[in-house]
């Protein structure tokens, strides 16, 4: 048996009347919880001069929550907004050295919720101005292509807050603005899709929902906070070019994870600078060894829903020399009238500067005070940082600096390790009274500070200690069944040979 209606009555009046979701998976998450249940239909919808194309992908929203999610259309500002992104993995012998964002869109403002059951949760039948518990709402790629999509600027990605549509700064005002084939869509450089330019590359589309209802519910119901799982992705094949492209899905949608989770061999570290007040980010990193003695360090910094944005990134070097320092960011949309940026200039695409100082390499954009439209890692975007070194990796603390507010934080990564201490070898031979080598004798070398190394002689009496730190005095001793030997003092300042032992008379 299961309830067919839940009614809450206070002082004789109905304050809540809900038809629960019907389905074995429905209503499993307390509160409202919208996720991208499916990413589908990636397609090109236009192009523009300058070698850029405009893409869009369809999204199915699913409410995993027990509470119907607010879906009020503009001018109301209590509905989800939907950004879309595109990623490429390429480089190295396995075509998986780096994972980069190559495209981003503006946001689709949700307007009416349907009552489909696309996630097989069991829809409770509530639609229109609310997405019912267990229900799904599909937005095709053509709907998400606009053209009248709103700017990401002015949206707080953690609280979901943005201006009303009838305010002085409406979130998708397009007056005084002409559209091209790339306007507001997933803006992507065509060269990043052409197979000849990207041999062996693979691609992923990503979509996200940001909504104020989840945050507001969380404030009133601590512990029922569902603002962290609103990103999903799907792998796609790309064909065509150089100006017109087709896409086909290569795998099923992966729900509630950012696309960078598809990067094989990478380590992902989530960080949250201000719990309860701002969102989360992820540092993904991977160290490869493209040739003997060369280590490629690749870092991807993803801002899922932090309003403060990221303005700098630093990696300790432990004195290592580096080369082939690089930076990558997706193209920014040009400014347009009423786009929410300062002066309607749009966000900058200026690459970050890098420098080495105090034993680290640091990339940074302009400060907020210098340029509020600087090329920071804003919500829903991911930037890459890379270099090569002759040092193998060791655990270190990268420093993430923020653009708008907040102190820098440290996140554990792999970075070039400290140089190995200079060392030498100590070798010799242990013989018996007859002058023949003594096998299986135990030889020890100690530094007087508790460090003792052991070696066993060969069938002909030879031994060797590799990697002995130089610059210290050592005592070398021998233990054998048939003979006794006097210890010898050795000062190791390089490779020492001829430390031989003959028996005591």
C-alpha positions as CSV (number, residue, x, y, z in Angstrom):
1,X,0.0,0.0,0.0
2,X,1.1,3.6,-0.6
3,X,-0.5,7.0,0.0
4,X,-2.3,8.6,-3.0
5,X,-2.5,12.1,-1.4
6,X,-0.7,13.8,1.5
7,X,-2.6,16.7,3.1
8,X,-1.3,18.9,5.9
9,X,-3.9,20.7,7.9
10,X,-3.1,23.5,10.4
11,X,-6.0,25.0,12.5
12,X,-8.5,23.4,10.3
13,X,-7.1,24.9,7.1
14,X,-5.2,23.0,4.4
15,X,-1.6,24.4,4.1
16,X,-0.2,21.7,1.9
17,X,-1.9,19.3,-0.5
18,X,0.6,17.0,-2.4
19,X,0.1,14.0,-4.6
20,X,3.2,11.9,-3.9
21,X,5.4,10.5,-6.6
22,X,4.4,6.9,-7.6
23,X,7.5,4.8,-8.3
24,X,10.0,2.8,-6.4
25,X,12.8,5.4,-6.8
26,X,10.7,8.6,-6.4
27,X,10.7,10.7,-3.4
28,X,14.1,9.4,-2.1
29,X,15.7,12.8,-1.5
30,X,14.3,15.2,1.1
31,X,13.4,18.6,-0.4
32,X,13.4,19.7,-4.0
33,X,16.3,18.2,-6.1
34,X,16.6,18.9,-9.8
35,X,19.3,17.0,-11.7
36,X,20.2,16.7,-15.4
37,X,18.7,13.3,-16.0
38,X,19.8,13.2,-19.6
39,X,22.1,15.2,-22.0
40,X,21.0,14.6,-25.6
41,X,20.8,15.9,-29.2
42,X,24.0,17.9,-29.3
43,X,23.9,19.9,-32.6
44,X,25.2,22.9,-34.4
45,X,22.8,25.8,-34.9
46,X,24.9,28.4,-36.6
47,X,28.3,29.8,-37.3
48,X,29.9,33.2,-37.5
49,X,32.9,34.9,-39.2
50,X,36.1,34.3,-37.3
51,X,35.9,30.6,-37.3
52,X,33.4,30.0,-34.5
53,X,30.3,27.8,-34.3
54,X,27.2,27.9,-32.1
55,X,26.1,24.6,-30.6
56,X,23.4,23.5,-28.1
57,X,22.5,20.3,-26.3
58,X,19.1,19.1,-25.0
59,X,18.5,18.5,-21.3
60,X,16.0,16.4,-19.4
61,X,15.4,17.7,-15.9
62,X,14.4,15.2,-13.2
63,X,13.2,16.0,-9.7
64,X,14.6,13.4,-7.4
65,X,13.2,15.3,-4.4
66,X,10.1,14.7,-2.3
67,X,9.1,18.3,-2.8
68,X,7.8,19.8,-6.0
69,X,10.4,22.2,-7.4
70,X,9.4,25.8,-8.3
71,X,9.3,26.4,-12.0
72,X,7.7,29.9,-12.3
73,X,8.3,31.5,-15.7
74,X,9.7,35.0,-16.2
75,X,9.2,37.7,-15.0
76,X,9.3,35.6,-11.9
77,X,12.8,34.7,-10.8
78,X,12.1,31.4,-9.1
79,X,12.9,28.9,-11.8
80,X,16.1,27.0,-13.0
81,X,18.5,28.4,-15.5
82,X,20.4,26.0,-17.8
83,X,24.0,26.6,-19.0
84,X,25.7,24.2,-21.4
85,X,29.4,23.4,-22.0
86,X,31.7,21.4,-24.3
87,X,35.0,19.6,-23.5
88,X,37.8,18.0,-25.4
89,X,40.3,15.4,-24.2
90,X,43.5,15.1,-26.3
91,X,47.3,15.0,-26.2
92,X,49.9,12.4,-25.3
93,X,50.4,8.9,-26.5
94,X,47.0,7.9,-25.2
95,X,45.1,11.1,-26.3
96,X,44.3,11.6,-22.7
97,X,47.0,13.9,-21.5
98,X,44.7,16.9,-21.0
99,X,41.0,17.6,-20.5
100,X,39.9,21.1,-21.6
101,X,36.7,23.1,-21.9
102,X,36.4,24.4,-25.4
103,X,32.9,25.9,-25.4
104,X,30.3,27.5,-23.2
105,X,26.8,29.0,-23.6
106,X,24.6,31.6,-21.9
107,X,21.6,30.3,-19.9
108,X,18.2,29.1,-20.9
109,X,15.5,30.3,-18.5
110,X,13.1,27.5,-17.7
111,X,9.4,28.4,-18.3
112,X,7.0,25.5,-18.0
113,X,7.4,22.1,-16.4
114,X,5.9,19.0,-18.1
115,X,5.0,15.8,-16.2
116,X,7.0,13.2,-18.0
117,X,8.7,10.2,-16.4
118,X,12.0,10.2,-18.3
119,X,14.1,9.2,-15.2
120,X,11.7,6.4,-14.4
121,X,11.1,7.8,-10.9
122,X,7.3,7.8,-11.1
123,X,5.9,11.3,-11.7
124,X,3.3,12.6,-9.3
125,X,1.5,14.5,-12.1
126,X,2.4,18.1,-10.9
127,X,3.6,20.4,-13.7
128,X,3.3,23.9,-15.1
129,X,4.7,26.2,-12.4
130,X,6.3,23.3,-10.5
131,X,8.3,20.3,-11.5
132,X,6.5,17.5,-9.5
133,X,8.3,15.0,-7.3
134,X,9.7,12.3,-9.6
135,X,8.7,14.2,-12.7
136,X,10.8,15.1,-15.8
137,X,10.8,18.1,-18.1
138,X,12.6,17.9,-21.5
139,X,14.2,20.9,-23.2
140,X,15.4,20.0,-26.7
141,X,18.6,21.3,-28.2
142,X,16.6,23.7,-30.3
143,X,14.9,25.1,-27.2
144,X,18.3,25.5,-25.4
145,X,19.8,27.1,-28.5
146,X,17.6,30.2,-28.0
147,X,18.2,32.6,-29.5
148,X,16.9,34.6,-26.5
149,X,19.1,33.1,-23.8
150,X,20.1,35.1,-20.8
151,X,23.6,36.1,-19.6
152,X,25.4,34.1,-16.9
153,X,26.4,37.4,-15.3
154,X,24.1,38.5,-12.5
155,X,23.3,34.9,-11.5
156,X,24.5,33.7,-8.1
157,X,25.2,30.1,-8.9
158,X,25.0,28.8,-5.3
159,X,21.9,30.7,-4.0
160,X,20.3,30.7,-7.5
161,X,19.4,34.3,-7.2
162,X,19.1,36.6,-10.2
163,X,17.0,39.7,-11.0
164,X,13.3,39.5,-11.9
165,X,12.3,39.8,-15.5
166,X,10.3,43.0,-14.8
167,X,13.1,44.7,-12.8
168,X,15.4,47.5,-14.0
169,X,18.0,44.8,-14.9
170,X,16.1,41.9,-16.4
171,X,18.1,38.7,-16.8
172,X,17.6,38.2,-20.5
173,X,16.9,41.6,-22.0
174,X,17.8,41.5,-25.7
175,X,16.8,45.1,-26.7
176,X,19.4,46.8,-28.8
177,X,21.1,43.5,-29.6
178,X,21.3,41.6,-32.9
179,X,21.8,37.9,-33.0
180,X,24.2,35.9,-35.1
181,X,24.6,32.2,-35.6
182,X,26.7,31.9,-32.4
183,X,24.9,34.3,-30.1
184,X,24.3,32.8,-26.6
185,X,24.9,29.2,-27.8
186,X,27.8,27.0,-26.9
187,X,30.5,29.2,-28.5
188,X,33.3,27.0,-29.8
189,X,36.2,27.6,-32.1
190,X,35.8,25.4,-35.2
191,X,39.5,24.5,-35.1
192,X,38.9,22.7,-31.8
193,X,36.5,20.3,-33.6
194,X,38.3,19.6,-36.9
195,X,39.6,16.1,-36.8
196,X,42.8,16.9,-38.6
197,X,43.7,19.5,-35.9
198,X,42.7,17.1,-33.1
199,X,43.8,13.6,-34.0
200,X,42.4,11.1,-31.6
201,X,40.5,13.7,-29.5
202,X,37.3,12.8,-27.7
203,X,34.4,15.2,-26.7
204,X,31.9,15.6,-23.9
205,X,28.8,17.8,-23.6
206,X,27.8,19.0,-20.1
207,X,24.7,20.7,-18.8
208,X,23.7,22.2,-15.4
209,X,20.7,23.4,-13.5
210,X,20.9,26.4,-11.1
211,X,17.8,27.2,-9.1
212,X,16.9,29.4,-6.1
213,X,14.3,26.9,-4.7
214,X,17.0,24.4,-3.6
215,X,19.0,27.0,-1.7
216,X,15.9,28.6,-0.1
217,X,14.7,25.2,1.0
218,X,18.1,24.4,2.4
219,X,18.1,27.6,4.5
220,X,14.8,26.6,6.1
221,X,15.6,22.9,6.3
222,X,19.3,22.4,7.2
223,X,20.6,19.1,6.0
224,X,18.3,19.1,3.0
225,X,20.6,21.0,0.7
226,X,20.7,19.7,-2.9
227,X,22.7,22.4,-4.7
228,X,25.8,20.2,-5.4
229,X,24.6,17.5,-7.8
230,X,23.1,19.6,-10.6
231,X,25.7,18.8,-13.3
232,X,25.7,15.9,-15.8
233,X,27.7,15.0,-18.9
234,X,27.7,12.7,-22.0
235,X,30.4,11.7,-24.5
236,X,29.9,12.6,-28.1
237,X,31.6,11.7,-31.5
238,X,32.3,14.7,-33.8
239,X,32.4,14.5,-37.6
240,X,32.4,17.0,-40.4
241,X,34.1,20.4,-40.7
242,X,35.7,22.7,-41.3
243,X,32.6,24.9,-40.7
244,X,29.7,22.5,-40.3
245,X,29.7,19.6,-37.8
246,X,27.6,16.7,-36.8
247,X,27.5,14.9,-33.4
248,X,26.5,11.5,-32.2
249,X,26.4,10.1,-28.7
250,X,29.2,7.7,-27.8
251,X,28.0,6.7,-24.3
252,X,25.1,7.2,-21.9
253,X,24.6,10.3,-19.8
254,X,26.6,10.3,-16.5
255,X,24.4,12.0,-13.9
256,X,25.3,14.4,-11.1
257,X,29.0,14.7,-12.0
258,X,31.0,17.3,-13.9
259,X,32.5,16.3,-17.3
260,X,36.0,16.4,-15.9
261,X,35.2,13.2,-13.9
262,X,35.5,11.4,-17.3
263,X,39.3,12.2,-17.5
264,X,41.0,8.8,-17.1
265,X,43.9,8.6,-14.7
266,X,43.3,12.0,-13.2
267,X,42.8,12.7,-9.5
268,X,39.9,14.9,-8.6
269,X,40.0,17.0,-5.4
270,X,36.8,18.9,-4.5
271,X,37.1,22.1,-2.5
272,X,34.6,24.3,-0.7
273,X,35.9,27.7,0.4
274,X,32.8,28.9,2.5
275,X,30.5,26.0,3.5
276,X,26.9,27.0,3.4
277,X,27.5,30.4,1.8
278,X,29.1,29.6,-1.5
279,X,29.5,26.6,-3.8
280,X,32.1,24.0,-4.7
281,X,35.0,23.6,-7.1
282,X,37.3,20.8,-8.3
283,X,40.9,20.5,-9.1
284,X,41.7,17.6,-11.4
285,X,45.3,16.8,-12.1
286,X,47.3,14.3,-14.0
287,X,51.1,13.7,-14.3
288,X,52.3,11.9,-17.4
289,X,55.8,10.8,-18.5
290,X,55.9,11.5,-22.3
291,X,59.7,10.7,-22.6
292,X,62.5,9.5,-20.3
293,X,63.3,12.2,-17.7
294,X,60.3,14.5,-18.7
295,X,57.2,14.9,-16.6
296,X,54.1,16.7,-17.9
297,X,52.0,18.3,-15.2
298,X,48.4,19.1,-16.2
299,X,45.9,20.8,-13.9
300,X,42.2,21.6,-14.5
301,X,40.4,24.0,-12.2
302,X,36.6,23.6,-12.4
303,X,34.2,26.1,-10.7
304,X,30.9,24.4,-10.4
305,X,28.8,26.9,-8.5
306,X,31.1,29.4,-6.6
307,X,30.1,33.0,-7.0
308,X,33.5,34.3,-5.8
309,X,35.2,32.9,-8.9
310,X,38.9,31.9,-9.1
311,X,41.5,34.5,-10.0
312,X,44.8,32.8,-9.5
313,X,46.4,29.3,-9.2
314,X,49.9,28.5,-8.0
315,X,51.9,25.2,-7.8
316,X,55.0,24.8,-5.7
317,X,58.1,23.7,-7.6
318,X,60.6,22.8,-4.9
319,X,63.3,24.5,-6.9
320,X,62.6,22.6,-10.1
321,X,63.2,24.2,-13.5
322,X,60.1,24.1,-15.7
323,X,59.4,24.7,-19.4
324,X,56.5,24.6,-21.9
325,X,54.3,26.5,-19.4
326,X,50.7,26.7,-20.8
327,X,47.2,28.0,-20.1
328,X,43.9,27.3,-21.7
329,X,40.4,28.7,-21.3
330,X,37.2,28.5,-23.4
331,X,36.2,31.5,-25.5
332,X,34.0,34.1,-23.9
333,X,30.9,35.5,-25.5
334,X,31.2,39.1,-26.7
335,X,29.4,41.8,-24.8
336,X,25.9,42.8,-25.7
337,X,23.4,45.4,-24.5
338,X,22.0,44.6,-21.1
339,X,24.2,41.5,-20.6
340,X,24.8,42.2,-16.9
341,X,28.5,42.8,-17.2
342,X,30.1,46.1,-16.2
343,X,29.6,48.5,-19.2
344,X,28.0,45.6,-21.2
345,X,31.5,44.8,-22.3
346,X,31.2,41.0,-21.7
347,X,33.9,39.0,-19.9
348,X,37.5,39.3,-21.0
349,X,39.2,36.5,-23.0
350,X,42.7,37.7,-22.1
351,X,45.0,34.7,-21.2
352,X,46.3,34.6,-17.7
353,X,49.8,35.8,-17.0
354,X,52.3,33.4,-15.4
355,X,55.4,33.9,-13.3
356,X,57.8,32.0,-11.0
357,X,58.4,33.4,-7.6
358,X,59.4,32.0,-4.2
359,X,59.7,28.5,-5.4
360,X,56.3,28.3,-7.2
361,X,54.7,28.9,-10.6
362,X,51.7,31.2,-10.5
363,X,49.0,32.0,-13.0
364,X,46.7,35.0,-12.4
365,X,44.2,37.2,-14.2
366,X,43.5,40.9,-13.4
367,X,42.1,41.6,-10.0
368,X,38.5,42.5,-9.5
369,X,39.5,46.0,-8.6
370,X,41.5,46.3,-11.9
371,X,38.8,44.9,-14.1
372,X,35.4,43.5,-12.8
373,X,35.1,41.8,-16.3
374,X,38.5,40.1,-16.1
375,X,38.9,36.5,-17.4
376,X,38.3,34.8,-14.0
377,X,37.1,31.2,-13.7
378,X,33.5,31.9,-13.1
379,X,30.8,29.4,-12.3
380,X,30.3,26.6,-14.8
381,X,33.7,27.0,-16.4
382,X,37.0,25.2,-16.2
383,X,40.6,26.4,-17.0
384,X,43.8,24.5,-17.6
385,X,47.3,25.1,-16.4
386,X,50.4,23.0,-17.4
387,X,54.2,22.8,-17.5
388,X,56.9,20.2,-17.9
389,X,59.8,19.4,-15.5
390,X,62.6,16.9,-15.2
391,X,61.5,16.2,-11.6
392,X,59.1,13.3,-10.8
393,X,55.9,14.1,-8.8
394,X,55.5,14.4,-5.1
395,X,52.6,15.5,-2.9
396,X,52.3,19.3,-2.6
397,X,49.8,22.1,-1.8
398,X,48.5,24.2,-4.7
399,X,47.1,27.6,-3.8
400,X,43.7,28.7,-5.2
401,X,43.1,32.4,-5.1
402,X,39.7,33.9,-5.4
403,X,38.5,36.8,-7.7
404,X,35.7,38.6,-5.9
405,X,36.2,37.8,-2.2
406,X,37.7,35.3,0.2
407,X,41.2,34.2,1.4
408,X,43.2,31.8,-0.8
409,X,43.0,28.1,0.1
410,X,45.3,25.2,-0.4
411,X,44.4,22.0,-2.2
412,X,46.6,18.9,-2.3
413,X,48.0,18.0,-5.7
414,X,51.1,16.4,-7.3
415,X,53.9,18.7,-8.2
416,X,57.7,18.4,-8.9
417,X,59.4,16.9,-5.9
418,X,62.5,18.1,-4.1
419,X,65.8,17.1,-5.7
420,X,67.3,13.8,-4.5
421,X,70.2,14.2,-2.0
422,X,73.6,13.8,-3.7
423,X,74.8,10.2,-3.2
424,X,77.7,7.9,-4.0
425,X,78.5,4.2,-3.9
426,X,80.6,2.3,-1.5
427,X,82.0,-1.1,-2.7
428,X,84.7,-3.6,-1.9
429,X,85.4,-7.3,-1.4
430,X,85.5,-9.6,1.7
431,X,88.1,-12.4,1.5
432,X,89.2,-15.3,3.8
433,X,92.7,-16.3,4.9
434,X,93.3,-18.1,1.7
435,X,92.5,-14.9,-0.3
436,X,89.3,-16.3,-1.8
437,X,86.1,-14.3,-1.6
438,X,83.7,-15.0,1.3
439,X,80.1,-15.4,0.1
440,X,77.0,-14.6,2.1
441,X,78.9,-12.4,4.6
442,X,76.8,-9.5,5.9
443,X,78.2,-6.0,5.4
444,X,76.7,-3.0,7.2
445,X,77.3,0.7,6.8
446,X,76.2,3.1,9.4
447,X,76.4,6.9,9.8
448,X,76.4,7.0,13.7
449,X,72.9,8.6,13.7
450,X,70.9,5.4,13.7
451,X,70.9,4.9,9.9
452,X,72.2,1.4,9.0
453,X,72.2,-0.2,5.6
454,X,73.0,-3.9,4.9
455,X,74.3,-5.9,2.0
456,X,75.2,-9.6,1.4
457,X,78.4,-10.5,-0.4
458,X,78.3,-12.3,-3.7
459,X,79.7,-15.8,-4.3
460,X,83.0,-14.2,-5.0
461,X,82.9,-11.9,-1.9
462,X,81.9,-8.6,-3.6
463,X,79.4,-6.1,-2.1
464,X,78.1,-2.7,-3.0
465,X,76.0,0.1,-1.3
466,X,74.3,2.3,-3.9
467,X,72.8,5.7,-3.1
468,X,74.8,6.5,0.0
469,X,74.3,10.2,0.9
470,X,77.7,12.0,0.5
471,X,79.4,14.4,2.9
472,X,79.3,12.1,6.0
473,X,81.6,9.7,7.8
474,X,80.5,6.1,7.9
475,X,81.6,2.9,9.6
476,X,81.6,-0.3,7.4
477,X,81.5,-3.6,9.3
478,X,81.5,-7.3,8.3
479,X,79.9,-10.3,10.0
480,X,80.9,-13.8,8.7
481,X,80.6,-17.3,10.2
482,X,84.3,-18.3,9.9
483,X,86.2,-15.0,10.2
484,X,86.4,-11.8,12.2
485,X,87.1,-8.4,10.6
486,X,87.9,-5.0,11.9
487,X,85.4,-2.2,11.0
488,X,86.6,0.6,8.7
489,X,85.9,4.3,8.8
490,X,85.0,5.8,5.4
491,X,84.3,9.4,4.4
492,X,81.8,9.3,1.4
493,X,82.4,12.2,-0.9
494,X,81.6,10.4,-4.1
495,X,81.9,6.8,-5.4
496,X,84.2,4.9,-3.0
497,X,85.8,1.6,-4.2
498,X,88.3,-0.8,-2.7
499,X,86.9,-0.9,0.8
500,X,88.1,-4.5,1.2
501,X,88.2,-6.7,4.3
502,X,90.7,-9.4,5.2
503,X,90.4,-11.6,8.3
504,X,92.0,-10.7,11.7
505,X,95.0,-13.0,12.5
